[in-house]
Amino acid sequence: MRKILFLLLTFGILAPESVSAGEDPGRDAFVQESRAIVKAFAGKLKGALQAAIQEGGPVHAIPVCNAEAPEIAREMSQPAGRTVGRTSHKIRNPGNAPDEWEASVLDEFLRRAAAGEKLGAMERVELVESNGRRTYRYMKAIPTGEICLSCHGSSIGPELKATIDSRYLEDQATGFALGELRGAFTITKTSAN
């Protein structure tokens, strides 16, 4: 059954979201775990950003995204076989560049948003099997919020722009409007089976 499901997913005959609950208990558990991780990650990151901005304005938020966000991702990745991160179609940190699967999901999210789907509920899950190992992939869309606009919007002050440019030489992550797709949380979990 797993190989048939894998082939259907791989060749696009069956959309990953269409696998009904209960068909793969590992998938169901992974989705629930991923949603909880994203909620914790987003909450911790937003709290750190708000505290930094209150302390010294948006310039103080840059080190949060630069150093604290990857540390939060590492903490959330601790259980064996799990990787947690963030990515975007317009990256600031080259270390967050999407892989091929993530890039295709980001494109899908942009199409779904253009068709009117709400970003706040947008997610994608997929199971990949290779060499006897099952890998679950999960992405959850990140809408551009108010807190994002200072550093990722269209009107970035000169001091802030200079600070961003000093840390990110090839920054692409500006020009966002409130509510647009900013990027996505991404989670991968591999297990033997």
Sequence and secondary structure as in RCSB ss.txt:
>XXXX:A:sequence
MRKILFLLLTFGILAPESVSAGEDPGRDAFVQESRAIVKAFAGKLKGALQAAIQEGGPVHAIPVCNAEAPEIARE
MSQPAGRTVGRTSHKIRNPGNAPDEWEASVLDEFLRRAAAGEKLGAMERVELVESNGRRTYRYMKAIPTGEICLS
CHGSSIGPELKATIDSRYLEDQATGFALGELRGAFTITKTSAN
>XXXX:A:secstr
 HHHHHHHHHTTSS GGGS TTS HHHHHHHHHHHHHHHHHHHHHHHHHHHHHHHH GGGGHHIIIIIHHHHHHH
HTTTTTEEEEEE SS SSGGG   HHHHHHHHHHHHHHHTT  GGG EEEEEEEETTEEEEEEEEEEE  HHHHH
HHSS   HHHHHHHHHH TT       TTSEEEEEEEEEEEE 
